[in-house]
């Protein structure tokens, strides 16, 4: 039982890292287009969607 808890915790951390990677790349893209960091982060969050969506959507396939 405790192993399952550890594995799900690890999975959640990996999903968070994956989400952050894609969000950061989107922010960088918008900054290269001339937006300030603040505006680029706002636009990336708006275009990428809710921060819990990728983890919620992928939870169906969680180990």
N, C-alpha and C positions, 0 to 999 in steps of 0.2 A: 504494500500500500504506500509506504513512504517513498519508494522508488518512483511510482507513478506521479506523486506530487513533485518530486525533484525534476522529472522529465518534463512535466507540464510547465514548471517554472522556467526551465531552460528554453523550452519552445517559445514561451512568451517573450523572453529576453531576445531571442533570435528574431522573432517577428518585429519587435520594437526596433532592433538594429537595422533590419531590412527596410522598414518604413522610413526611418531616419535617413538612411542612405539615399533613398529615392527622393525624399523631400529636400535634402541638402543639394542634390544634383539639380533639382528644379529651381531652387533658390539661386544657385550659381548661374544657371542659364538665364534667368531673368536679370541678374546683376550684369551679365555680359551684354544684355540688351539695353542696359542703361538705367535700370531701376536702382534705387537705394536699397540697402540691405533690408530695412524695415518694410518697404513696399514690396520687395521681392518675396520676403517671408509671408507677408499677408496674402499676396497673389498665389503663392505656391500652396498655402493651406486652403485657400478658397478653391483652387483648381483640383487639388489632390483629394479633397473631401475630408470628412471627419477623421480625426486622428485615430479613433478606435475602429474605423471601418475595416481596414485590412486585417486586423487581428480578429475581429468579429466574424468577418467573411471566411477567413481561413480556419477558424476554430472548428468548423465542421469536419475538417480533415486532420485535426490535431491528433497526435499519437495517444 
